[in-house]
Amino acid sequence: MVLNKKITVLQVLPDLNSGGVEKGTVEVNKYLTKKGHRSIVVSNGGRMVDELINDNGEHYKLAVGKKTFLTLFDS
């Protein structure tokens, strides 16, 4: 087992405005990037995106909270 291997973690959630899941997502992002790993978050955006990016995370805006596959083409 290689202990120094860097990982990439993808977190997907509807938005990054407020709440427990959102706060947890930002905290996991901060922990991962501090350890040198890659953290990617996909959401429709929100107030916490700037904090996520300031902690060296990556954010991709996509309306994943909608229940239609057509949102894949809304970028």
N, C-alpha and C positions, 0 to 999 in steps of 0.2 A: 504494500500500500504506500503510495506516494503522499506524504503529508504537505508538501509545499505546492501542490497543484492548485492553480487558480481556477475558480469556477465562475460560471455565468448563471445568474438567477433571474428568472422572468416572473414578475408579479402582474396579474391582470385584475383590474377592478373598475367599476363603473365611473367613479370620479375620485378626485383628491381634495374634497372640500373640508369636511370635519367628521369626526367619529372615531371609534375604536379601531376599526379595520384600517382606516386611512392613516391614523397615527402609528399603528403597528407597521404598516408598509414603509413609512418614512424612517422609522427606527431600524427596521431590518436593512433598508437601503444604506443607512449611515454606518451600521456595523460592517456590512459587507465591503463597502468601499474603503473603510478605514483599514480593513485587513487586506486590501489590494485585489479584491474580487470585482467582477463586473456585475452591476445591478441595473436591470432594465424594468421599467414600469410602463404598462400600457393602460391608459384610461382616457376619459373624455376631458381631462384637465381639471383645474380647480385651484383653490387658494394655496394648497401645499406643494404645488409643482416647483415653485422657486426654491423652496427649502430642499426639496429632493435634488434639484440640479446643483444647488450650492454645496451639497454634500457629495458631489461628483457622480451622482446617479444619472441615468439616461431616461428620458421620458418621450414616449411616442403617443401622440394624440389620436385616438380612435374611439368612436362611439360604441364601445363594447357593451354598454348597458341596454342598448336597444335589441329587440328580439326579431331582427331581420338580417339576413346575410347581406343585404344591400349596403349596410354600413361599411363593409369592406372597401367599397368604392368611393366613400365620402371623405377623401383626404386631401 
